[in-house]
Amino acid sequence: MLTAPQKTQLKAYIDASSDLTVYPNTIAGNTEIARLLNLDAAPPFIVWKSIVPIGDVGRAFDAAELAGLTAINHTRLQTLAIYLAGGVTPGLASVRAFFDDIFSGAGGTKTRAALLVLWKRAATRGETVFATGTGTEATPGTLVVEGALSVTDVEEARNS
């Protein structure tokens, strides 16, 4: 559910988008707008994922690099897995720095690269309305509103 300021922001975006304003403010028109907003943004707008399941993180580790970790770094990873069983939040710079530190140096280049890919995704057009940052591969944006916009979101925004 969008906040009142977010509805205003979405309405302004729809009103400024010539490909969206052609649709009437009806259920059919708002359904089509929601569908278009839920497609991937073009050009792509890259964002940090809000959450990544801990199992996906573990599968990104290079086996040889994992085997080469010090005992202290193994303990740090195990502690993280216990306390963050629900998933890792790569949108936080401190979380990304933690993994970069664990897999620092030449013995972690494959894992760091795999995690960097895992941490990011393309945003939908609707998500970009609210996202912050540049949205590039080198400097991903941060999501403020995440997930599909509903027909109700569009209707409420257009009528606000």
Summary of the structure (lengths in Angstrom):
residues: 160
radius of gyration: 19.7
end to end distance: 14.0
largest distance: 62.5
contacts: 445
relative contact order: 0.23
helix: 57%
strand: 8%
